[in-house]
Amino acid sequence: AYQQGRIHRLIAEFCAEKEILYFDTMQDFMQYSNKPSLYYVYDGHLKARGARFLAERLCEHMEQDYFPQHPELASAQ
């Protein structure tokens, strides 16, 4: 049977083991109230609104979690 979140957990574990930066947006997308506006239901690809939503989450993550740990990169913004 399909285990929801399993692939995300495996990827997160692999990235942690290899010290690869990993950012999981699954919960952000799951909590979004108007999911059909983010992606095409028939194939799951992002619509323009979905791409923007993903970019916004990524920017928030970088500002909150990545740049504080790498101040030499934050000044390049």
Disulfide bonds with the S-S distance in Angstrom:
none
